[in-house]
Amino acid sequence: MIAARDKGCGILLISADFDEILNLSDRIIVMFEGRVMGVYAGDNPPIEEISLAMAGKEN
């Protein structure tokens, strides 16, 4: 998966493992109950904001 990402392939990673998401993502999209709660850059993401979005809280 990492080799494919490094070659420029798009990969959809669905995970509840926050560390895995932070380590592998170029962009993070948080969904809650079928609704997009936020889109964040993978480099230096706002962890507190993402955590709130994962819990369904509006930013």
C-alpha positions as CSV (number, residue, x, y, z in Angstrom):
1,M,0.0,0.0,0.0
2,I,2.8,2.4,0.9
3,A,4.7,1.6,-2.3
4,A,1.6,2.3,-4.4
5,R,1.0,5.6,-2.6
6,D,4.6,6.6,-3.2
7,K,4.1,5.9,-6.9
8,G,1.2,8.3,-7.0
9,C,-1.7,5.9,-6.8
10,G,-4.9,7.0,-5.0
11,I,-5.8,4.8,-2.1
12,L,-8.9,4.9,0.0
13,L,-8.1,3.9,3.6
14,I,-11.0,3.3,6.0
15,S,-9.8,2.9,9.5
16,A,-10.6,3.7,13.1
17,D,-6.9,3.5,14.0
18,F,-6.1,7.2,14.4
19,D,-2.3,6.7,14.3
20,E,-2.5,4.7,11.1
21,I,-4.5,7.4,9.5
22,L,-2.1,10.1,10.5
23,N,1.0,8.2,9.4
24,L,-0.4,7.1,5.9
25,S,-2.6,10.0,4.7
26,D,-2.0,12.9,2.4
27,R,-5.6,14.0,3.0
28,I,-8.1,13.1,5.7
29,I,-11.8,13.1,5.1
30,V,-13.9,12.5,8.2
31,M,-17.4,11.1,7.8
32,F,-20.0,10.6,10.5
33,E,-23.3,8.9,9.9
34,G,-22.9,9.3,6.2
35,R,-22.1,13.0,6.3
36,V,-18.7,14.6,5.5
37,M,-17.7,16.4,8.7
38,G,-14.4,17.8,7.5
39,V,-11.5,17.6,5.0
40,Y,-8.0,18.1,6.3
41,A,-4.5,18.1,4.9
42,G,-2.4,15.1,5.9
43,D,0.7,17.2,6.8
44,N,0.3,18.6,10.3
45,P,-3.4,17.9,10.6
46,P,-5.5,19.6,13.4
47,I,-5.8,16.5,15.7
48,E,-8.3,18.0,18.1
49,E,-10.5,19.2,15.3
50,I,-10.4,15.8,13.6
51,S,-11.2,14.1,16.9
52,L,-14.3,16.3,17.3
53,A,-15.4,15.6,13.7
54,M,-15.0,11.9,14.3
55,A,-17.5,12.2,17.2
56,G,-20.0,14.1,15.1
57,K,-19.3,17.5,16.5
58,E,-19.5,20.5,14.1
59,N,-16.4,22.7,13.8
